[in-house]
Amino acid sequence: MLNKLSHVALAVWAILIIYPLIFTFLAAFKNNTEIFIGNPFALPSEWDFGSFGRAWTEANVGQYFINSLVVVFFSTLGTMVLGAMAAYVLARYDFIGNRVIYFLFVAGLAFPVYLALTPLYIVVQELGLLGTHTGLILVYIAYSLPFTVFFLAAFFKTLPNAVAEAAMIDGASHTRLFFTVMMPMAKPGLISITIFNIIGQWNQYVLPVSLLPGGAEGQEKWLLTQGIASISTAAGYQADWPALFAALSIAIIPMIIVYTIFQRQIQSGLTAGAVK
């Protein structure tokens, strides 16, 4: 009975996820009349690919897409390097203050980002990084570190001590032990948390809106989520809705591809700790 209920719940959940995706992809090829009148899941009368061109060039989605790629790449890289090193030290070494530092990271998970927007804005402005990708990358790294450290610390604790002791007996330094022994062993966990960080940062909207203001020059630095929101509000009911849905498709497709390619690694990373 419980097994059947779980399958029903999964089926309902899948429908809730697939429904808006199909609507979004089909609407990208329709005109405004077809989107709002008739069956939303009907195929377009004519497959119009021009909406993707208008979204990419006229609405500057291409520039926003590149900006998002740059910001997410460097912020994820910084998050993983710093997060992995911090989690490894906290998980494998005993020193005074270890638990205090660990719980400070964990406390960051319970702190809503909305409460920190005003002081965060002031700090970034004082550093002269307001309206820059560098400032946003640093904030993304700080924002993602608590969950990264929490996830990887638990994962590093499951790695066998015998392997580390054998490497140390063979003359490996602590740095070499981390990069050449522990990092490869923690590959499933690292891939899992990397994907979670990429998806979370790619879909982030509140922080870019707060730290990358508009204006003639500032708009060129916008990310994809800001550009999509701008398209939807620019002309009210006169908006180019096919271009909006095309922009949404452009934002969604990379994440689906990433998740599809690394889904096995994500699953193995999430279950590795339980198996060991």
Disulfide bonds with the S-S distance in Angstrom:
none
